[in-house]
């Protein structure tokens, strides 16, 4: 038993409380946490059990030739939270809601905002109305700090095609600043008929 001094979050209707230095066991499916943590360490571990960011409705429709973030397609990771060995997981589904002729649309996941590092990209798609892209990936922080590095891999699947695998080699990342993990879209033409929405987006730090 341990003394309850703080409630940090609520998952599946159950409030999670802890005291720094307490030994805590938390089991959820395949994952069991059983160790002694500081407040910050335990909060990170408890967050990792479920998705920390998970949209519950489609985004506003996106159109235009300038790459931009979907209205609900941004999750900010606090400065200094990622450490060496941290793994950031994400999943996104982008659905085409309009396509003009042979114009193309491109969907991407970036770390560091709309001008940040491309972690995953569909490339230019001649995609039809109602078709969708599924993007999944993991980012591992190899070294932390202002001159940190990461590696990453991703999977891109289309509703009309097979799965593509992409790996990103060692890349610079500043973990001492906040990092926005974003899902973006842009079209090859500004035609009003080229539209898409972010249907699902979830992310977490899993380690």
N, C-alpha and C positions, 0 to 999 in steps of 0.2 A: 504494500500500500504506500501511497505517497500523498503529501499535502497538496491540495488544489490551490494554486495561487493565480493561474492565468488560463483563460480560454482563448485559444488562438484561431480556431476556425470551427466550422460545423460541416461534417460530411455525412451524407445519408441520414440526416436527422439526429446525429449523435455529436454532441459537443466534445471536443478533445481538449483536455486540460492537463497541465503538467507543472512541475517545479524543477528549476535548474538543478542538475546533479542527480536527479531521480533516475531510477532504472525503469524503463518503460517498454512494454511489449505491445505492439500493434500489428494485427494480422488482417490482411485484406487479399483474398484470393491466393495467389502464389507468393505473396510478399510478406515476410515477417520481420519487424524491426524489434530488436531486443538488445538494448545497450544503454549506456549512460551518456547523456548529451547535455551540452549547454542549451540555453533557450534558443539561440539562433540555429544551432545544429539540429535540434529536434524539430523546429519549425520547418526547416528545409526538408527533413526526412518525411514529416507528415504530409507536406505538400506533395511530395513525390508519389504518394500512394494513389492519388487521383489526378485528373487534369487540373492544372491551375487556371487555365484560361480555356473557355469553351463557349462558343457563341450559341445562342438559342433561337436565332432567326436569321433569315437571309439578309445580306447587306443591301444597301442601296445599289441600284444598277450603275455599273461603271462603263464609260465610253470615252473615246478620245485617243489621240496619238501620243500623248505624254504619259509615261509610266506613273501610276499613282496607286496609293494604298487603298484597298477597299475600306468602306466606312467603319467596319468592325473588324478589320484585318490587322490589328496591331496589338502585340503583347509586350510590355516593357519589363525587362529584367533589371533589378536594382543594381547599382554600381557595387562592385566587389563581391556580389553574391556568387558568381561562377568562380570556382577554384580549379586548380589542376585536377583533372579527372572527372569534372562535372560533365554530365551528358544531358543535352537539351533535345527533347523529342517534339515532333510536331506532325500534325496531319491536317490536310486541307482538301476540300472539294470545291471546285469552281465550275459553275454551270453557265453555258452559253445561253443567253436569252434572246439573241438576235444576231444575224450574220448577213452582211451585204455581199452578194456575188462571191468573188474569189479573194476578198479581203482576208486578212489573218488577225488573230489575237494571240497574245503571249501572256502567260501567267507565271509568276515567279514567287519564291520565298527568299527574302533577304534578311540578314542580321545586321542591324545598325541603321535601320530605316530605309527609305526608298532609294537612297544613294549608297547603301551599305553593301556588304559582301553578298553576292548571289550564292545561295546555298543550293537552290533547286530551280529549274526552269523547264517549262514545257517546250520552249522554242516556239517559233511562229506556227500557229495552227490554223488550217483552213477547216474550221470546226462548224458544225451545223447547229441550228437552234434546237435546244433541248439536250444536246450532248454535253459531256462533262469531263473534267480532268481530276484525277486523284493524285495528290502529292504527299508523300510521307518521307520523313528523314530523321536523322540523328546527327547532332553536332557534339564533338568531344573537345573540351578545353584541355589542351596539352600543357600550356603554361599560362599563368595568370598575370595580371598587372597591365600597365600601360603598353608594354611591348609583348603582350601575350600572343599565343598561337592557338589555332584550332585546326581540326580536320573534320570532315563531314562526308556523309553519303546520303543519297536520296533515291526514291523510287517514284517514277511518274507513270501513271496508267491512264489511258483514255478509254472512254466508253465504246469506242469503235476500233481500238487497236490494242496491241499487247503492252507489256510492262517494259519501261526503260530504266536502267540503273546508271547512276552517276556518282562518282567519287570526287571529292575535293581534297587536294593535298594540303600540306602545312601552309596556313594562311594567317596573317597578322590579325589580332583582335585585342582591343583595349578593354579588359574586364573591369578596370577601375572606374569606368564610366557606365552610365545606364545604357542598355542595349535594347533596341526595339526589334523584335522579330515580327516581320510584316509579310502580308500576302498582297501582291500587286497585279495590275493588269494594264496592258496598253494594246492598241489596235493599229494596224498598218494604215488605216484611213480614218478620218474624222467623221465618216458617215454616221448619222444618228441611228442607223440600223445595226451598228456593231455594238452590242451590249453584253454584259456578263454580270453575274452576282456571285458573291462568296457564300456558299451554302453551308459549309461546315469549316470550322477552324478550331483546333484545340492544341494546347502546348503545355509543356511542363519541364522542370529540371528533374530528371529521373535518378540522378546519382550525385 
